[in-house]
Amino acid sequence: MVDFVFPRRIVYNEGLSRALETLLGDKGVKHVLVVTDGKVTTMSWFKEAVEHVAGLGVEVCIFDGVTPEPEFDVGDAIASEARRCRAEAIVAVGGGSVIDAAKAGFVKFVRPDADLEGLAPFNYLGLEDSGIILVAVPTTSGTGSDASYGIVLTKRVNGGREKIAVGSYEVVPYASILDPSITLGMPERLTVGTAVDALAHSVEAIASTNANPLSDALAAKAAEIVFRRLPEVVNDPGNYEARAEMHIAATMAGMAFTNSGLGLAHAIAHPLGARLGTHHGATVGMVLPHVVRFNESRSDYARRKYWELKLLLESLLGLEEKESLADHIEELYARVGQPTRVRELAGIEREKYLTLADEVAEAAFRDPELAFNPVMPTMEDVKTLLYNMY
């Protein structure tokens, strides 16, 4: 059985101020907590949106303490501020870290007794019955957190940091506001890193053991948009139409993997990125073609699903026929400057990395996304993959 879960509303290609006015007005919200980071609060569009909402008679409180790769205690901090503000809505404005932090705060606000580390998709929390709504405003085009059940937070383990992926279908935001104009100022590296994150979501969703026709359709279209539009955005950062399509593709990919699951690339990238200190999107993007080749060498199912996507891309985009989907992915990476090797991504020395790789392999087997991979690898398989991607 597949239990499809999506945001109740997706507002696309609308200015943030107007979209918030409509959403909050429809729900009769008078007290809002905005969750964001210090950088976003300096943006003119953010200040204008806050002033606009406040001008409607809505009390706006701002929590801007979210840092990159937030830890689990951010949930309690946000919940405390939500109680102080008597929040009827939590609005997350930022990238994946901000939106995931807001989800954690949403859980702890409504259910202070909930164990964030123990969240599981099918555990009932009663969040939807609380009357509190969660609204996501992604400022990057890639994480899909605005449409997903996932929460990725960081935990200190044995003196280091490890990313922990948990989730609940009840934290899929009530609404996602997709204002492409917010993304026009994104730096090139962030544009590419978040875009290949969306691509990884799409490719892994398609070959997931829980894939279905609905997730396949969303994932395939999102992948096609990334292949078509990402080079355009890199070459012309002010291309509004290309930015707009990339923005909704990220949400589509998030909807796809929420209803299918991911796989080995994410299971590896979570601990690898935490240890290398690299951007998640760039990290999972780097891992992706290596995992595609591994999966298709071991699974007829994976080979068929990747082949179908490969043919679709070649047909729609006029791409030269390749032997593997991984070939197309790497060709795209070459065009936009996305690394395909650990040494390009992090510059770490080989001997140090090989020692680190063993830790990463062990951590990958604790990641819940591994369960959705079309091939259940052995520990030696994962270590070999990690060694070979240096």
N, C-alpha and C positions, 0 to 999 in steps of 0.2 A: 504494500500500500504506500502511496505517496500522498502526503498531506501538504497541499500547496499553500504557501504563505507569502503574501506580498504586502507592501505598504498599502494602506487604505486609500491614500491619495498621492499622486505624483504631479507636481506642478512644474511644467517644463517651459522654458523660454519666456519666463515672466520675471520682471524685476523683483528683487528680494523684498523691498518695502511693501509693494502692492500684494505680493503673495502672502506675506505675514499678516497684513491687514485682513485679507479674506479668510485665511485659515483660523486665526485667533478670533475674529469676529463671528464666524460661523459656530464656533464652539463656546462662545460667550466667555472667553478667558480674560481675566482682569489682573492676574499676577503671573509673570513669566520669569523664569530663570534662564538666562542665556549662558551656555557653556562654551568657552572658546580658549584661545591662547593669547599671550601678550602681543604677538605680531599682528593677529587679525584685528585686535582692538585699535590699532593705529590706522587702519584702512578707512578711507573716506566713505566708501560704500557701506561699511559696517556702522560707522557713526550716523550716517544718514538714516539707515534702517532703524536703529535704536531710537533716534529722535522722532522718527515717523510713528513708531509704535507707541512711544510714550505720549505723543501728541494726541493719540486716540483715547487717552484716559487709562492706559494699561500701565501698571507698575512694573518696571523692568529692573531686575537685578542681574548683575554680571559676575560670573565666576570665570576668571581668566588665568587660572593656575594650572592648566593642563600643559604638561611638558612632553616632548617627544618620548615615545615608548613609556607611557605612564605605568605606575605600579598599581597593585590592587587597592591600596588605601585611598586612591583617588575617588573611589566610589563613595566612601564614607564622608569625605570632604565635600563632595558635591551634594550628597543627600542632606548634610547639615545645613548647607546654604539654602537648599530648596525648602527646608522646613522653616528657616528664618524668614524667607520671602513669601511663605504660604503659596508656593508655586502651584498653579493649575496646569502649567505646561513647561516642559524643559525643551529648549531649542538649542541644538548643537550646531555651531558654526565653525567649520574647520575641516581638516583632513581626517584620515582614518583614526589617528590617535585621539583626537577630540571627540569624534562621534562614538568611539568605543568607550571612552571615559564617561561620556554622558549616559550611555546605556548602563554602565555599572552604577552610576549615580541614581538613575531611574529605578533600578532594582532595589538599591539600598534605601531609597526614599520611601517607596511603597512597602517594601518588605525588609525592615532593618535586621530581621533574623536570618535572612537568606545568606547562604554560603556562596560567595561569588566563584570560588575555585571549584565548587561542586555543581555549577549550573550545567544542565543537560537539556537538549531540545524538547524532550517530551515531559519534563517535570512541570507540573502546574504551579504557578506562582500567584495567579489572580491579578496580574498587573493591569489587564484590560478592564477589570471591574472597578478599578480605583477612581476612574474619571480623570486621571492625569494623562495627558498626551505627550508623546515624544516626537519632536520634529527635527529632521536632519537637513542641514544646509551644507552639502559638500563643497569645499573650496578647491579640491583637486579632482581630476578625472581618472579614477583608477581603483580605489579601495573597494567600492561597492558596499561599504558599511552602512550607507543610508538605506539599503534595501535588504540587508542580511541579518541573520540571527546570530552572527558571530560576534564575540568580544575577544580581542587579543590584548592581554596585559602582560606586564613584566614582573617577574618574581626573582628575588635574590636567592640563589642556591649555591651553597658551598663556596661562598666568596665571589661568585660570578652572577650574571644575569641571564635568566631564561624566559623566553616568551611562552606564555600559556594560553592556549586557545580554548575558550569555553563558549557557551551560547544557550539561548532559549528562543523559541519561536515567538515568545511574548515581547522580546526586545526589538523585533522588527519595527522600525519607526512607524507611527501612525501616518506621517506624511514626509515626503522628500521634496525639497524645493530645489530645482535645478536651474539656476541662473547662470548661463554661460559667460556673461560679462565678468563675473567674479574671477574666471580662470584666465583672462586675457593677459594678466601680468605674471603668470607662472614662469619661473626660469626654465630653460631648456632641459636641464638634468632632471628637474622635478616632473616636467611634462612627460619625458620619456619614461622615467621610473614608474610613475603612476599608470601610464598607458600600458606598459608591459605587464603590470600587475593585473589589469583588466583582461589582457590577453591570456595570462596564465589562468585566471578564473574561468575563462571561456573554454580553453583547451582541456583543462582538468575536469570541468563539468561535463563536457561531451563524452569523455571516456570513463566517467565515474560508474561504479557498480550500481548506483542509484539513479543514473540518467534516465530521462523519460522524454517523450516527444515535446512537451512544453519547455523543459530546460534546454533541450537540444536546439529548439528554434531560437530562443533568446541568446544562447551562447554562440551559435553560428552567425547570427546577425551582428552581435557585438564584435566577434573576431573579424568579420569582414570590414566593419567600420574602422577598427584599429589599423588593419593592413592598408586601407585606402586613405585614411585621414591623417594618421600619425606623421608620415613624411611631409604632408602638406603643412601641418602645424609647425614642425621643426623648421621647415624652409620659410614659412610665413607666419610668425607667432601671433600676428594680429588678425588672422583669418577667422572671423567670427563664426561663419557657417561650419568650418571644420572643427572649431572648438566646441560648438554646440553639439555636433554629432558625437564627438569624443566624450562629452559630458554625459549624454544619455546612454552611450554604449557602456560606460562604467557601471551605471545603475542596472542596465539590462544584464550585464555579466554577474552583478551581485545577486539579482533575482534568480539567475540560472543556478549559481552554485548553492544558494540557500535551499533550493528545491532539488538538488542532486548530490551535493557534497563535492569535495575537491580530490586531493590525492597526494602522491609521494612528493611532488615538487614543493608543495606547501609544508608537508611534514618535515622536509629537509630544510627549507628556507627559514622557518621559524627559529630553530636553534642556531642555524648557521649565521643568520643576520644578527642575532643577539650577541653572538661571540665575536663577530667581526666588526660590529658597530656600523653595519651598512644599511642603507635604505631597504625596507622590505620589498618594495616593488622591483627595484634593480636586482635584488638578491634572488627572488623567486623567478624573475625573468631569466636570469643567468642559468638557473638550475633547469628551467623548463625543457629546452631541447634535448638535454641529456636524459631526462626522465621519459620524454616521448620515445626516444630511440630504445631505451630499456624496455618500456612497456610493450612496444610493437614487436620486439624480438621475442617476447615471452607469451603474448596473448593474441589469439586470433580476433577476439572481440575488440581489443584496443586497436589493433592494426586496421580493422574494418572501420571503426569510428573515426580514426585519424584520416584514413583514406577518403572517407566521405567529405570531411571538412577540406582536405587538400583539393579534391576535385571541384568543390564549390568555389573555393578561392581562385583556382586557376580559370574556371569558367567565367565568374563574375568580374574578375579583375584583369583577365588576360595575362596571368602570370605564366611564365615558361614552365612546362611540366617538369616536376622534380620526382625523385624516388621516394622521398619522405616529407611529411609535414614539417619535420624538424629542419629540413633544408630551407624551406620558405621562411620559417621563423628566424633562422640565422641570417638569411639574406636581408630580411627586414631590419634586423639588429645592425647589420653593417651600414645600412642607409641612415640610421638615426643615432648611431654611436652607443648602442647598448652592449655592455660587456657580455662575453660568452664564456669567460674563464675567471676563476677566483683570483688569479694573479692580476687580471685587468681590473677587477672590481675593487679589490682591497689592497693589493700590493704587499701581501704578507709573504714572508719567506717560506719556501717549500717545506723544509723540515718542521718548522713551527706549525704550519698548516696541517701536515699529516698527523701530527699529534692531536691537534684540535679536531680533526675529522673523526677520530674514534669516538670522542665525546658527542659530537653532533649526531653520529649514527645511532648511538644509544638513545639520545633524546628524541630522535625522529620516531622511534618505536613507541614513545609515550604520547605522540601527537594524535589526537582523535581523527584527523583528516586521513591518516594512513588507511583507515578501515574502508575508505571509498575507492582506493586505488584498484585498477583492474587486475593487478598482479600483487600478490602478497610476497614481498621480497624477503630474503634472509638477511641476517645481520651482515654477512660477508658481501651480499649484493650491494647493500647501501654503502658499505665502506669502499667497495670497488668504484662505485659511482662517484663518491666524493673524491677519491684519489685521482680518478681520471679527469675530473672537471677542473683540476688545478690550472 
